[in-house]
Amino acid sequence: KMISFQYITFNKSGKEVFKFNGFKYKVSPYYLINNFGKYYLLSNYKNDGASHFRVDYMRNIEILDTKRIPIDTIEYFGKNFNISKYINNHIYMFGGKVIDAIVEIENEQAIAYVKDWFGTNTDIYTKDDKIYAKIKCDDKAFIHWCLQYINSIKVIEPLYLKEQIIDILQTNLDKYKTK
């Protein structure tokens, strides 16, 4: 069955408020995913792919009479959807597009970071005495992961992500330089 719920956010005072003035989402629910101790509902909203909702932010949940859309009929998920593979590709539950990226690993300890986070979604190799990893991940999560390990890795490809990271670093460097 489909479900409906309202979703919260927080105002400038840190008080809980309904997102979009109490709008009621109607989704086809598929999986609950534990990500860093937070539960997320993997669902389909408006038949346009995957939507993630933090379960603890959902309010006034109702089970509707409407049947949910079967996951294998949604193009984004595909006929052979694999939840384990999906979780490996979406390490932070951001829901970006899955890309192939290449990073240079600047110290051998970082190989463990890559394997811990990406497991079988990575290929570690050496070329010209440098260590590289080819990683499959959603692009939004990948940027955050790269920033987390910026002292140990360097993005090589795709170029647009490398440029986004440069912009993020420059903006924040400027922010911290101002008094």
Secondary structure, 3 states (H helix, E strand, C coil): CCEEEEEEEECCCCCEEEHHHHCEEEEEEEEEEEECCEEEEEEEECCCCCEEEEHHHEEEEEECCCCCCCHHHCCCCCCCCCHHHHHHHCCCCCCCCEEEEEEEECCCHHHHHHHHHHHHHEEEEEECCEEEEEEEEEHHHHHHHHHHCCCCEEEEECHHHHHHHHHHHHHHHHHHHCC
